[in-house]
Amino acid sequence: MNRPPPHLYFVVSAIFHYLGPAFAVLLFVRVEPLGVAWLRIASAALIFALWRRPWRVLRGEARGLIAAWGAVLAGMNCCFYIAIDRLPLGTVAAIEFLPVIALAALGARSARNVAALALAVPGVYLLTGVRFEGEPLGVVLAFANAGLFALYIVLAHRVSQHPGMSGIDGLAASMLIAAVAVTPVAGWAAVPALGDPIALAAGAGVGVSSSVIPYVADQLAMRRLARATYALMVALLPATATVIGIVVLAQVPSLTETCGVALVIAGVALHREVSVAEPQQRRGGEPREPRLAVGPSG
């Protein structure tokens, strides 16, 4: 039975990555940004707890890795929602992409992959129209979110490759840690929503759309993709947002935005994973199952 290609899982993740913020926009009129972050994490943690019962993983050898991932998830969500409350979403998205480019560059071991990056970076710039306007706190938190997003990719990839557990179980355990970590910081902001059925329903929608579906899809993709490949494919996110804007919001892109989409897609199409199996075979060693290169720290 043929498995779906890993790139398909990434497309699912990319689509829901922007459906989630659509729910959050509706929720901002009822709940503060930190409250939205708490509702998103708490609802996702509850779903994962009922589905996977991940507390068993917390007793395993990967508990340190899981704890670090959970802390990153908590901080990343808080920084992201406060940043988009103060800055245009396109600006936050552009800043978020900067360290991801660095991760992709670590794995760009050929001229072809360097060229792919050279296409993707200006494509993202044209799409997002980088503007460092707005409150200084928003800019600081946007950069903090960017750094945490890069850590998310590194830690999520390590969990997906860990031999002692399922990546989805590791994700579920990390979400429990995130819920514990975020409650002292953001739980107070969600209190008004506890008596508002609409806010609670919207918060659950944000959790499912932004944390459950895309993060599970990430794990399924990362299990079979190199980290550098995944990092470059994140460049598709602004292009996905443009498509969703056309279909859902009837927002027709400008010529500049269309050029940006074309550059991003060209960069992703040009990029190729690098196998490390062939050099070992040429040195006379035993043939090994091809494994995708994941950069120096993979």
Backbone as a ProteinNet text record, in pm:
[ID]
protein_1_A
[PRIMARY]
MNRPPPHLYFVVSAIFHYLGPAFAVLLFVRVEPLGVAWLRIASAALIFALWRRPWRVLRGEARGLIAAWGAVLAGMNCCFYIAIDRLPLGTVAAIEFLPVIALAALGARSARNVAALALAVPGVYLLTGVRFEGEPLGVVLAFANAGLFALYIVLAHRVSQHPGMSGIDGLAASMLIAAVAVTPVAGWAAVPALGDPIALAAGAGVGVSSSVIPYVADQLAMRRLARATYALMVALLPATATVIGIVVLAQVPSLTETCGVALVIAGVALHREVSVAEPQQRRGGEPREPRLAVGPSG
[TERTIARY]
85.1	0	88.3	71.6	153.2	113.3	214	187.7	179.8	102.8	100.3	239.2	278.5	409.5	417.1	535.3	547.2	511.2	533.1	500.3	349.6	267.7	123.5	86.8	155.8	131.3	167.7	275.4	313.2	206.4	149	43.8	-74.7	-112.5	-220.1	-183.9	-59.9	-13.9	-20.3	23.4	26	-113.7	-209.3	-346.6	-405.4	-392.1	-451.3	-373.2	-246.9	-166.5	-232.2	-306.6	-371.5	-521.7	-582	-720.7	-731	-632	-630.1	-631.5	-542.2	-547.8	-679.4	-751.2	-881.9	-978	-975	-1054.6	-1007.1	-875.7	-820.6	-864.2	-871.7	-915.8	-1056.2	-1143.6	-1278.8	-1277.1	-1180.5	-1175.4	-1114.6	-1031.6	-965	-1063.3	-1183.9	-1281.1	-1341.8	-1319.3	-1376.7	-1270.4	-1151.1	-1047.4	-915.2	-834.7	-702.9	-611.9	-508.3	-419.8	-360.3	-316.4	-261.7	-369.1	-492.6	-602	-625.6	-613.1	-626.9	-516.2	-393.8	-282.7	-311.8	-365.4	-396.6	-506	-612	-720.7	-672	-585.6	-532.4	-454.1	-361.1	-276.9	-357.8	-444.7	-521.4	-616.3	-684.5	-777.3	-702.2	-586.7	-507.2	-454.3	-408.4	-357	-465.4	-588.1	-699.1	-729.6	-732.1	-759.7	-652.1	-525.3	-416.3	-419.7	-455.7	-460.5	-566	-682.2	-788.7	-755.3	-683.6	-653.9	-534.9	-424.6	-298.9	-256.7	-313.6	-271	-118.3	-63.4	81.3	164.9	102.3	180.8	280.3	256.7	352.8	486	479.8	602.1	685.7	620.2	691.8	783.9	765.4	853.5	969.8	974.2	1077.9	1205.3	1300.1	1432.2	1429.6	1323	1315.3	1243.5	1223.1	1143.8	1207.8	1341	1407.2	1379.1	1385.8	1355	1209.6	1119.1	976.7	950.1	1015.4	996.8	1044.5	1157.5	1208.8	1113.2	1060.7	965.8	839	789.9	670.4	691.3	807.5	836.6	843	900.5	908.3	768.9	682.8	545.4	472.2	488.9	421.4	470.6	602.2	656.8	625.9	632.7	609.2	467	369.9	230.8	203.6	256.8	236.5	296.8	420.3	486.7	413.4	367.2	302.3	174	88.5	-41	-26.7	66.7	88.3	146.5	237.3	298.9	196.4	107.3	11.1	-98.9	-107.7	-200.2	-144.5	-11.6	54.3	116	137.1	201.3	117.8	134.3	67.5	112.7	19.9	51.5	162.9	164.9	269.2	407.1	417.6	546.3	593.2	502.4	538	579.3	507.5	541	678.1	710.9	841.3	953.8	935.6	1036.9	1051.2	939.1	939	1020.9	1027.2	1095.1	1247.1	1299.5	1443.4	1528.8	1503.5	1586.7	1561.2	1442.9	1415.1	1506.5	1533	1629.2	1765.4	1804.9	1933.5	1936.4	1826.1	1820.1	1830.5	1761	1769	1909.8	1975.9	2111.3	2209.2	2188.4	2275.6	2270.2	2156.4	2142.8	2161.3	2193.5	2209.6	2347.8	2362.5	2494.1	2524.9	2453.7	2480.4	2446.8	2503.4	2473.7	2325.5	2263	2119.9	2037.4	2072.9	1996.7	2023.1	2144.8	2173	2089.3	2077.2	1994.1	1847.7	1804	1665.6	1640	1735.2	1722.8	1722.1	1806.4	1814.4	1683.2	1603.9	1471.9	1367	1374.6	1270.5	1274.7	1394.4	1405.2	1341.9	1377.5	1309.6	1161.8	1122.9	981.1	902.3	955.1	888.8	886.6	995.9	1001.4	892.9	877.2	775.2	634.6	614.2	481.7	442.8	535	500.2	518.2	597.8	617.8	669.5	791.7	845.1	838.5	772.6	762.7	782.8	885.6	912.7	844.1	711.1	631	553.7	508.6	427	501.5	447.1	503.1	633.8	731.4	859.2	841.3	747	723.1	680.4	599.1	556.3	673.4	767.7	884.9	971.8	994.1	1075.8	1014	882.6	815.5	808.5	802.9	805.1	938.3	1048.2	1178.7	1192.1	1135.7	1137.6	1059	943.8	864.8	943.5	1018.6	1096.9	1201.9	1272.6	1372.3	1311	1196.8	1128	1073.6	1031.6	982.3	1093.9	1215.3	1329	1358.3	1350.5	1369.8	1261.2	1138.4	1029	1063.4	1116.3	1149.5	1258.4	1362	1471.8	1421.8	1347.9	1302.3	1197.4	1106.2	1003.1	1065.2	1168.4	1233.7	1304.3	1366.7	1434.3	1333.7	1218.5	1116.2	1064.7	1044	991.6	1087.4	1219	1319.7	1358	1301.7	1342.2	1297.1	1388.3	1353.3	1265	1257.3	1188.9	1042.9	988.1	849.1	793.7	661.9	593.9	606.9	628.3	638	511	395.2	268.4	251.2	297.3	293.1	384.3	500.9	590.1	528.2	459.4	388.9	281.5	204.4	97.7	153.9	264.8	326.3	380	438.7	490.1	377.9	261.5	149	99.2	105.6	70.7	167.3	296.6	396.2	369.9	336.2	308.3	189.5	85.9	-32.1	3.2	87	130.2	214.5	305.4	396.2	325.1	222	157.5	53	3.3	-105.9	-69.8	46	77.3	93.1	132.9	158.6	31.4	-52.2	-164.1	-300.2	-304.5	-433.3	-530.9	-478.2	-565.4	-640	-576.4	-637.7	-751.8	-757.7	-863.9	-984.5	-975.5	-1085.7	-1217.9	-1219.9	-1348	-1413.7	-1333.3	-1389	-1457.1	-1427.5	-1479.9	-1631.3	-1689.9	-1835.3	-1899.6	-1823.2	-1871	-1863.9	-1976.8	-1974	-1915.3	-1942.9	-1890.3	-1738.3	-1687.3	-1542.3	-1476.7	-1538.5	-1482.6	-1482.2	-1591.1	-1597.2	-1493	-1478.5	-1377.5	-1237.3	-1215.9	-1086	-1053.5	-1155.3	-1134.2	-1104.4	-1171.7	-1144.1	-1001.5	-952.8	-813.6	-718.5	-747.9	-661.2	-653.4	-770	-772.3	-703.9	-737.4	-687.1	-540.5	-496.2	-360.5	-260	-305.1	-210	-226.3	-349.6	-367.8	-339	-416.3	-402.1	-265.6	-221	-92.7	26.3	25	139.6	148.1	32.9	34	85.4	37.6	86.1	235.7	284.5	428.1	506.4	458.2	528.4	530.9	419.8	414.8	507.4	520.1	610.2	755.7	785	923.6	981.9	895.2	944	1016.8	980	1036.3	1102.5	1113.5	1178.7	1301.5	1403.9	1517.6	1473.9	1540.6	1504.6	1527	1636.4	1662.1	1553.9	1508	1400.6	1273.3	1239.7	1119.5	1132.2	1248.6	1267.4	1247	1297.3	1277.3	1130.2	1061.8	920.9	832.7	881.2	806.6	786.9	873.7	856.9	724.4	662.9	532.7	419.9	442.8	335.3	277.1	360.2	300	223.3	272.6	200.5	66.3	64.7	-60.7	-158.2	-107.5	-193.2	-255.2	-178.3	-230.6	-344.8	-324.9	-429.4	-555.5	-539	-654.8	-724.8	-646.1	-705.3	-791.5	-747.8	-826.4	-954.1	-942.1	-1056.2	-1157.5	-1108.3	-1197.8	-1238.6	-1144	-1169.2	-1179.7	-1168.1	-1174.2	-1071.2	-953.1	-844.2	-751.7	-768.5	-688.1	-549	-442.7	-307.5	-265.6	-174.6	-118.4	-15.2	36.5	140.2	263.9	301	417.3	397.9	279.4	250.6	250.9	199.1	199.6	341.9	430	572	634.4	596.6	648.3	607.7	481.3	433.7	513.6	535.7	609.3	751.8	819.4	957	963.9	869.2	867.8	846.9	749.9	722.2	841.6	906.1	1024.3	1136.8	1156	1260.6	1235.5	1111.3	1078.2	1091.7	1051.7	1061.4	1206.8	1295.3	1435.8	1510.7	1471.1	1542.4	1534.3	1644.2	1648.3	1714.3	1662.1	1725.7	1855.8	1946.4	2074.8	2081.9	2108.5	2122.4	2266	2286	2421.5	2460.6	2376.3	2403.6	2509.7	2505	2592.8	2740.4	2787.2	2928.7	2975.2	2890.7	2931	2947.2	2862.7	2874.2	3000.7	3038.8	3158.7	3284.5	3277.9	3395	3406.3	3313.1	3322.6	3249.4	3176.5	3101	2975	2907.2	2781.5	2676.8	2598	2492.1	2394.6	2355.1	2259	2136.5	2025.6	1902.7	1925.2	1895.4	1918.8	1846.9	1920.2	1865.3	1882.8	1783.6	1792.4	1883.2	1968.7	2057.3	1977.1	2013.6	1938.2	2026.3	2141.3	2225.7	2321.2	2414.2	2517.4	2466.2	2354.4	2305.6	2192.3	2157.6	2043.8	2073.7
-119.7	0	124.2	210.6	329.5	434.7	492.3	599.3	732	828.7	960.8	1023.6	1099.5	1164.8	1263.3	1281.9	1372	1515.9	1555	1691.6	1718.7	1613.9	1631.1	1667.3	1604.1	1638.3	1785.3	1830.4	1970	2063.4	2030.5	2114.5	2125	2011.6	2013.7	2106.8	2094.9	2181.6	2328.5	2358.5	2497.1	2557.5	2478.6	2529.2	2561.3	2467.5	2489.4	2591.8	2612.1	2714.8	2851.8	2874.2	3002.9	3000.6	2883	2877.5	2907	2863.8	2890.1	3038.3	3118.6	3262.8	3326.9	3267.6	3321.2	3310.9	3197.3	3184.5	3284.3	3301	3389.4	3533.8	3577.2	3713.6	3736	3637.9	3648.7	3652	3587.2	3575.1	3697.6	3772.4	3889	3993.5	3999	4098.2	4057.5	3934.5	3885.7	3855.9	3817.3	3772	3838.6	3872.2	3931	3829.2	3880.2	3788.6	3677.3	3709.2	3603.8	3500.8	3546.5	3454	3360.4	3413.7	3330	3224.6	3266.2	3170.8	3059.5	3096	2993.6	2899.8	2954.7	2871.2	2775.5	2824.8	2740.1	2622.7	2651.2	2545.5	2450	2506.5	2422.8	2329.3	2380.6	2295	2186.9	2222.6	2122.2	2017.4	2060.1	1966.1	1869.4	1919.4	1833.1	1728.8	1772.7	1679.1	1571.7	1613.3	1516.1	1420.3	1472.2	1386.4	1277.7	1314.3	1216.4	1118	1166	1084	991.1	1045.2	971	924.3	981.3	950.2	957.8	1076.9	1089.6	1090.5	1080.6	1089.6	975	864.9	754.9	795.1	880.4	924.8	1011.5	1082.8	1172.9	1097.7	967.5	888.4	827.5	850.6	790.7	872.9	824.3	888	1021.5	1047.6	1172	1283	1267.9	1366.1	1505.2	1512.5	1642.1	1712.7	1638.3	1692.3	1738	1658.1	1692	1817.2	1826.2	1943.8	2071	2061.4	2178	2218.4	2119.5	2148.7	2213.3	2162.7	2221	2366.2	2396.1	2533.9	2624.4	2573.6	2651.4	2677.5	2575.9	2593.6	2700.7	2699.9	2799.5	2940	2958.6	3091.5	3139.6	3048.2	3085.6	3136	3067.7	3109.1	3244.1	3265.6	3393.7	3508.2	3490.6	3596.7	3623.6	3518.1	3533.5	3615	3582.3	3650.3	3795.1	3821.9	3962.1	4040	3977	4046.1	4081	3987.3	4017	4111.5	4131.4	4231.2	4372.3	4383.3	4513.7	4543.4	4441.4	4457.5	4389.1	4432	4359.4	4213.4	4124	3981.6	3952.8	4025.4	4003.9	4035.8	4140.7	4175.5	4066.3	4017.7	3910.6	3785	3753.4	3635.4	3648.7	3767.4	3787.8	3773.8	3833.7	3821	3675.1	3604.6	3464.6	3379.2	3419	3337.7	3351.5	3458.2	3485.9	3373.3	3325.9	3215.5	3084.3	3068.8	2946.9	2939	3054.6	3059.3	3009.1	3047.2	3001.8	2849.8	2790.1	2644.3	2579.5	2638.1	2583.6	2597	2707.9	2730.3	2627.4	2583.3	2482	2351.5	2325.7	2201.6	2219.7	2341.4	2367.6	2323.8	2195.8	2138.2	2127.1	2199.8	2198.8	2334.6	2361.8	2489.4	2499.4	2385.9	2386.4	2433.3	2385.5	2424.2	2568.8	2616.8	2758.5	2844.9	2801.5	2874.8	2872.7	2761	2752.1	2854.3	2867.7	2969.1	3109.3	3131.1	3263.1	3302.5	3205.3	3233.3	3252.6	3168.7	3171.6	3296.8	3344.4	3460.4	3586.1	3627.9	3746.7	3722.5	3596.8	3567.9	3597.7	3555.6	3585.3	3735.5	3803.4	3948.9	4019	3979.6	4042.3	4013.3	3893	3856.2	3931.5	3943.3	3997.9	4148.7	4207.4	4350.7	4395.2	4352.9	4375.6	4523.8	4549.5	4686.6	4682.1	4750.4	4753.6	4875.1	4869	4976.4	4922.3	5014.9	4972.8	4986.5	4929.1	4941.6	4863.7	4919.9	4848.7	4711.2	4700.7	4571.1	4467.6	4507.7	4415.2	4364.3	4453.2	4412.9	4316.4	4349.1	4262	4123.1	4119.1	3989.5	3913.6	3985.4	3918.2	3847.2	3912.2	3847.9	3732.8	3749.3	3639.3	3519.7	3546.4	3439.9	3371.4	3450.3	3392.5	3295.5	3336.5	3247.2	3120.1	3135.5	3019.1	2928.2	2987.5	2906.2	2820	2877.9	2798.7	2684.5	2713	2607.3	2500.9	2544.8	2449.5	2349.9	2398.9	2309.3	2211	2259.9	2173.1	2065	2107.5	2012	1916.7	1969.5	1884.2	1777.9	1816.2	1719	1611.5	1650.3	1551.3	1454.1	1505.3	1417.8	1322	1374	1289.2	1176.3	1197.5	1097.5	1011.2	1039	965.1	819.1	724.4	583.3	524.5	588.7	527	564.6	644.9	686.4	735.3	741.1	800	951.6	1013.6	1158.9	1226.5	1166.5	1225.6	1213.9	1103	1090.8	1194.1	1216.7	1319.5	1457.7	1483.5	1610.4	1626	1520.8	1526.8	1555.6	1490.4	1514.5	1657.4	1706.1	1842.9	1944.6	1915.4	2007.8	2013	1900.2	1901.9	1991.4	1978.9	2064.3	2210.3	2237.8	2375.3	2433	2350.6	2397.6	2434.8	2354	2385	2511.4	2524.3	2638.5	2769.8	2765.4	2889.5	2939.5	2852.6	2892.1	3006.6	3005.2	3119.1	3251	3243	3362.9	3416.1	3327	3369.7	3320.6	3234	3179.5	3285.6	3388.2	3495	3565.3	3577.5	3648.9	3571.6	3441.5	3358.7	3346.1	3399	3384.2	3438.7	3558.1	3608.2	3514.3	3433	3344	3221.9	3190.6	3067.8	3070.4	3190.8	3201.1	3240	3233.4	3274.2	3153.5	3086.7	2966	2991.7	3109.8	3139.1	3149.7	3217.4	3230.6	3095.7	3011.1	2878.4	2794.5	2802.5	2727.5	2777.6	2910.6	2966.3	2929	2928.1	2887.9	2743.5	2656.2	2516.5	2506.3	2588.7	2589.6	2632.4	2733	2776.3	2663.4	2593.2	2484.3	2372.1	2332.6	2224.4	2266.8	2387	2431.7	2473	2528.3	2582.9	2490	2399.5	2317.3	2167.6	2118.7	1973.5	1928.5	1977.6	1930.2	1966.2	2093.2	2122.6	2059.4	2050.7	1991.8	1841.2	1773.3	1631.1	1612.3	1695.6	1688	1715.4	1810	1837.2	1711.5	1640.5	1520.8	1414.3	1397	1297.6	1336.8	1467.3	1512.9	1503.5	1549.2	1551.7	1412.2	1314.5	1177	1132.8	1190.8	1147.1	1259	1378.9	1489.5	1535	1579.3	1642.2	1773	1808.5	1932.2	2052.1	2051.5	2162.8	2174	2058.1	2058.1	2116.1	2072.6	2124.7	2275.1	2320.1	2462.7	2545.2	2496.4	2569.9	2569.2	2458.2	2449.9	2545	2588.5	2687.7	2814.6	2834.9	2950.2	2944.6	2826.8	2814.2	2877.5	2902.9	2952.3	3085.3	3185.2	3307.9	3284.7	3193.5	3162.3	3097.8	3009.9	2947.8	3052.8	3148.8	3255.8	3334.7	3357.3	3429.8	3352.4	3220.9	3138.6	3137.6	3122	3124.1	3259.4	3365.7	3498.5	3512.4	3452.8	3458.2	3377.2	3253.9	3163	3203	3236.2	3259.7	3405.8	3496.3	3638.6	3722	3660.5	3731.6	3843.5	3820.3	3918	3883.3	3951.5	3924.1	3984.6	3906.9	3958.9	4057.7	4146.6	4241.2	4170.5	4243.3	4186.4	4150.1	4235.8	4208.3	4080.6	4064.2	3943.3	3819.3	3833.2	3719.8	3678	3776.3	3746.1	3676	3719.5	3655	3509.7	3480.7	3342	3259.1	3314.6	3241.1	3211.2	3307.9	3286.4	3180.2	3184.3	3086	2946	2929.8	2798.4	2748.8	2839.8	2800.9	2754.2	2824.1	2784.8	2647.9	2622.2	2492.3	2381.2	2410.5	2310.1	2278.3	2378.6	2358.8	2280.5	2295.9	2231.9	2080.2	2014.1	1868.5	1823.7	1711.2	1652.7	1585.7	1571.6	1507.7	1378.9	1268.5	1140.7	1120.7	1063.7	1036.7	890.4	813.8	670.5	642.5	718	685.9	698.8	804.5	811.8	693.3	642	528	404.3	389.7	274	283.9	407.2	421.7	391.4	409.3	378.6	228.9	151.4	7.2	-48.2	37.3	-9.6	-80.8	-135.5	-202.5	-101.9	-135.6	-44.8	-22	102.8	138.2	199.1	190.9	252.9	402	462.8	606.5	685.2	782.7	868	1012.5	1092.4	1232	1308.1	1391.3	1474	1577.5	1600.1	1694.4	1804.7	1825	1934	1885	1969	1928.6	1875.6	1931.2	1891.4	1791.3	1741.1	1652.8	1512.8
0	0	0	-99.2	-112.1	-10	56.8	151.4	77.9	128.2	66.3	72.2	-27.4	-23.5	92.2	153.4	267.9	234.4	108.1	68.5	79.4	62.3	76.8	220.3	316.7	456.7	482.6	420	439.1	383.4	268.7	211.3	307.7	368.4	467.9	583.2	630.9	739.6	699.2	577.7	532	522.9	474.3	461.4	597.9	691.6	823.4	904.9	868.4	934.1	919.9	811.8	790.6	816.8	821.6	864.9	1014.8	1091.2	1234.4	1267.9	1211.5	1236	1193.6	1096.4	1059.5	1177.6	1249.5	1371.3	1477.4	1487.6	1590.6	1568.8	1443.1	1413.9	1468.4	1451.6	1506.1	1658.4	1717.3	1862	1929.3	1857.5	1916.4	1968.8	1912.7	1959.2	2093.2	2136.5	2261.9	2367	2324.3	2416.2	2379.9	2480.8	2456.1	2387.1	2317.8	2244.3	2330.5	2452.1	2537.9	2573	2589	2614.8	2498	2376.4	2256.8	2254.4	2289.6	2294.1	2393.5	2511	2612	2562.6	2504.1	2454	2345.8	2258.7	2151.3	2208.8	2301.7	2357	2444.2	2529	2621.6	2547	2444.7	2370.2	2293.9	2235	2165.1	2262.2	2380.1	2479.8	2524.4	2542	2582.8	2475.6	2351.5	2240.8	2233.1	2241	2234.6	2353.6	2472.4	2591.2	2575.8	2523.1	2503.7	2391.9	2290.8	2173.1	2195	2249.1	2253.2	2392.6	2499.7	2636.5	2647.5	2628.2	2609.4	2737.1	2856.7	2979	2992.6	2920.9	2924.4	2862.2	2760	2692.7	2785.7	2877.4	2966.8	3062.3	3074.4	3160.9	3082.5	2953	2870.1	2865.9	2788.1	2781.1	2707.9	2632	2555.4	2632.2	2762	2835.6	2835.2	2833.3	2826	2694.6	2584.7	2452.8	2446.1	2501.1	2499.9	2582.7	2699.5	2784.5	2713.6	2645	2572.1	2460.6	2388.7	2280.5	2335.4	2448.5	2508.4	2548.7	2607.3	2645.3	2523.3	2414.2	2290.3	2234.4	2236	2186.6	2266.3	2397.8	2482.4	2449.6	2446.3	2418.6	2278.3	2181.1	2042.3	2021.6	2078.9	2062.3	2127.8	2246.7	2314.9	2234.7	2190.4	2113.3	1982.8	1915.4	1785.3	1796.5	1892.8	1901.2	1947.7	2037.1	2076.3	1959	1882.1	1768.5	1661.6	1625.8	1518.9	1567	1699.7	1751.4	1735.8	1713.5	1705.8	1570.4	1489.1	1358.5	1251.4	1124.3	1015.5	1012	982.9	978.8	878.7	765.2	665.2	718.8	801.1	859.4	954.4	1039.2	1132.9	1056.1	949	869.5	804.8	757.9	694.8	796.1	914.3	1019	1060.5	1069.3	1109.6	1015.1	888.8	788.8	796	856.7	852.2	910.3	1034.5	1084.5	1013.4	955.4	879.1	757.9	696.3	585.3	630.8	752.7	804.7	818.1	866.3	875.6	738	641.9	506.4	450.5	482.3	431.9	486.9	612.9	670.8	591.8	529.4	453.6	304.4	259.7	116.1	72.2	42.1	15.3	-133.1	-214.4	-357	-415.4	-533.1	-599.8	-632.5	-661.7	-693.8	-574.6	-455.1	-336.8	-297.3	-319.2	-295.1	-389.3	-514.6	-610.5	-568.6	-511.9	-464.4	-354.7	-263.2	-158.5	-217.1	-317.8	-380	-446.8	-488.4	-544.8	-434.8	-330.9	-228.2	-143.5	-109.7	-19.7	-79.6	-201.3	-256	-281.1	-306.2	-323.5	-198	-82.8	44.1	69.3	35.1	54.7	-27.1	-153.2	-236.8	-185.8	-134.4	-86.4	39.5	130.9	261	268.4	178.4	182	317.3	350.6	484	521.7	634.3	686.8	837.4	884.4	1027	1088.3	1083.3	1139.7	1259.4	1343.2	1456.4	1587.3	1690.9	1824.1	1835.7	1907.2	1924.7	1989	2084.8	2148.7	2046	1949.6	1846.3	1764.4	1731.1	1653	1733.2	1861.5	1946.8	1957.2	1980.8	1995.4	1863.1	1750.5	1620.4	1598.6	1638.5	1626.5	1726	1847.1	1943.7	1889	1828.7	1767	1655.5	1578.3	1468.6	1521.1	1626.8	1684	1740.7	1806.8	1862.9	1752.9	1640.4	1529.4	1471	1462.7	1415.9	1512.3	1644	1743.3	1732.1	1701.4	1682.4	1572.6	1460.9	1349.2	1390.9	1460.5	1502.9	1598.8	1703	1804.1	1748.2	1666.4	1608.2	1518	1444.6	1357	1438.3	1549.2	1633.5	1694.9	1737.5	1792.9	1685.4	1563.7	1455.7	1420.6	1443.6	1410.6	1530.2	1647.8	1767.8	1757.2	1778.9	1758	1867.6	1983	2094.8	2110.9	2019.2	2036.3	1903.3	1898.2	1784	1790.3	1675.8	1673.4	1721	1689.8	1731.3	1882.1	1941.4	2087	2152.2	2092.4	2143.6	2134.2	2024.3	2008.1	2115.2	2139.1	2238.3	2377.2	2412.3	2542.3	2551.8	2443.9	2442.7	2458.4	2400.8	2413.7	2557.5	2629.7	2771.3	2849	2820.3	2885.2	2851.9	2726.1	2684.6	2760.6	2781.6	2854.1	2997.6	3060.4	3197.4	3199.6	3102.4	3100.3	3069.8	2984.9	2941.2	3040.6	3127.4	3216.6	3311	3378.9	3465.5	3389.3	3263	3184	3118	3065.3	2981.4	3028.7	3128.1	3170.5	3217.4	3285.8	3336.3	3224.4	3105.9	2994.8	2930.9	2957.9	2900.1	2991.4	3114.1	3209.7	3155.2	3091	3038.6	2937.1	2868.2	2765.8	2825.8	2953.1	3012.5	3026.8	3034.4	3041.3	2909.7	2801.6	2669.4	2575.5	2549.7	2464.8	2326.4	2268.7	2135	2139.4	2241.4	2253.8	2277	2359.4	2382.8	2255	2178.1	2052.5	1953.7	1946.1	1856	1902	2035.3	2087	2053.4	2064	2025.1	1875.8	1794	1650.2	1621.1	1696	1679.8	1717.4	1827.4	1869.9	1768.7	1714.8	1616.3	1486.6	1439	1309.1	1313.3	1426.8	1432.9	1498.6	1586	1660.7	1637.7	1627.9	1614.3	1471.9	1376.7	1238.5	1179.1	1183.4	1118.7	1188.1	1322.3	1391.8	1368.5	1362.5	1328.2	1185.3	1094	955.2	948.3	1031.6	1036.9	1074.6	1177.8	1222.1	1113	1043.5	935.8	820.5	795.5	689.3	732.2	855.2	902.4	917.2	939.5	952.4	826.9	712.3	584.3	505.5	565.3	497.1	574.7	502.2	567.5	631.9	744.1	811.3	719.6	643.3	552.4	446	397	298	357.7	478.8	543.8	566.5	610	636	509.9	396	271.9	231.3	252.6	212.9	294	410.6	487.9	405.4	306.4	216.5	142.1	137	72	153	282	366.8	318.4	283.4	230.2	100.3	16.6	-106.3	-74.2	26	68	117.9	194.2	244.4	130	24	-91.6	-157.6	-172.8	-234.8	-148.7	-17.1	72.3	66.7	54.9	42.9	-81.3	-193.1	-316.5	-302.6	-251	-246.2	-139.6	-20.7	92.8	105	83.8	109.3	-17.7	-134.1	-262.5	-270.2	-212.9	-216.9	-333.8	-445.1	-564.5	-545.7	-561.1	-538.7	-646.2	-607	-702	-789.1	-888.6	-975.4	-894.4	-799.1	-714.9	-635.2	-576.1	-498.1	-586.2	-707.9	-800.7	-834.5	-855.5	-880.6	-760.7	-640.6	-520.2	-512.3	-542	-541.8	-641.5	-759.7	-863.2	-818.7	-754.5	-708.8	-599.7	-507.8	-398.8	-454.3	-541.7	-599.1	-680.5	-752.7	-830.4	-739.4	-626.3	-532.8	-473.2	-433.6	-375.7	-480.4	-604.8	-711.1	-744.6	-734.6	-769	-662.9	-537	-426.7	-435.9	-397.8	-394.3	-264.5	-207.6	-91.3	-132.5	-35.8	-60.8	18.8	-49.1	19.9	62.6	180	227	206.8	139.7	127.2	22	-89.3	-201	-167.5	-97.6	-65.5	17.9	108	187.8	100.2	0.9	-87.7	-172.2	-211.6	-294.5	-214	-79.4	2.9	32.7	-21.1	-4.9	114.4	185.2	300.8	258.2	358.7	330	286	186.1	144.1	259	271.3	373.8	308.8	380.8	329.4	317	202	186.3	295.3	350.6	454.9	413	434.6	395	488.4	432.6	514.5	589.6	714.9	795.9	852.4	795.9	844.5	953.5	996.9	1089.8	1222.1	1272.1	1403.2	1396.5	1276.8	1264.5	1313.5
[MASK]
++++++++++++++++++++++++++++++++++++++++++++++++++++++++++++++++++++++++++++++++++++++++++++++++++++++++++++++++++++++++++++++++++++++++++++++++++++++++++++++++++++++++++++++++++++++++++++++++++++++++++++++++++++++++++++++++++++++++++++++++++++++++++++++++++++++++++++++++++++++++++++++++++++++++++

